[in-house]
Amino acid sequence: MIVIFNPSDNVSDGIRVAFAVGRSVGGAVVRNRIKRRLREAFSRMLLKNKSIPNGDYLIRVFPGVNNKSFIGLSEDLERSIEYLRKGDD
């Protein structure tokens, strides 16, 4: 999983998230399930952690992620966002 972040200068822009799950990951049902899980994981992360910077997030998923549980996806997403935040320091 790769997370690409484009920071926003305008405070009122908030946080926008897009998911890129290609056909190589699986069929439409699998891709949509992964997007739903990632959307929920991101929402929970926002509720838990208020220090996520405003801006645009693109979350790119690669094959093999369809075998991961919700908890595994959540941990990968949190690790990726944390890596981005540490890179900003």
C-alpha positions in Angstrom: 0.0 0.0 0.0 1.2 3.5 -0.9 -0.2 6.7 0.5 0.4 9.9 -1.5 -0.2 13.1 0.3 -0.7 16.6 -1.1 -0.9 19.1 1.7 -3.4 21.9 1.7 -2.5 25.5 2.5 -6.2 26.5 3.1 -7.4 25.3 6.5 -11.0 25.1 5.3 -10.2 22.5 2.7 -10.1 19.7 5.2 -9.2 16.1 4.4 -10.1 14.4 1.2 -9.3 10.8 0.5 -9.3 8.8 -2.8 -8.7 5.0 -3.2 -7.0 3.4 -6.2 -7.6 -0.3 -6.3 -6.7 -1.8 -9.7 -8.1 -4.8 -11.5 -5.0 -6.8 -10.6 -6.2 -6.9 -7.0 -9.3 -8.8 -7.9 -12.8 -8.6 -9.3 -15.2 -5.7 -8.7 -16.7 -7.3 -5.5 -13.2 -7.7 -4.0 -12.1 -4.2 -5.0 -15.2 -2.6 -3.6 -14.8 -4.5 -0.3 -11.2 -3.3 0.0 -12.3 0.3 -0.6 -15.1 0.0 2.0 -12.6 -1.4 4.6 -10.1 1.3 3.9 -12.7 4.0 4.1 -13.8 2.7 7.5 -10.2 2.3 8.7 -9.5 5.9 7.7 -12.6 7.2 9.4 -11.7 5.4 12.6 -8.1 6.7 12.4 -9.5 10.3 12.1 -11.7 9.8 15.2 -8.8 8.3 17.2 -6.1 10.7 16.0 -6.9 14.4 15.5 -3.4 15.4 14.3 -3.8 14.1 10.7 -2.8 17.1 8.4 -5.4 18.6 6.1 -4.9 17.8 2.4 -5.6 15.2 -0.3 -4.7 11.6 0.3 -4.4 9.0 -2.5 -4.3 5.4 -1.1 -3.0 3.0 -3.7 -3.5 -0.7 -3.1 -1.5 -3.6 -4.7 -2.3 -7.3 -5.2 -2.1 -9.4 -2.1 -4.1 -7.0 0.0 -7.3 -8.9 -0.6 -6.1 -11.6 1.8 -5.6 -9.1 4.7 -8.1 -8.7 7.5 -9.7 -5.4 8.4 -7.2 -5.1 11.3 -4.3 -5.8 9.0 -5.5 -3.1 6.5 -6.0 -0.6 9.4 -2.5 -1.2 10.7 -0.9 -0.8 7.3 -2.9 2.4 6.7 -1.9 3.8 10.1 1.8 2.9 9.5 1.7 4.7 6.1 0.1 7.8 7.5 2.5 7.9 10.5 5.4 7.6 8.0 4.1 10.6 6.1 3.7 12.6 9.3 7.3 11.8 10.4 8.5 12.9 7.0 7.0 16.3 7.5 9.0 17.0 10.7 
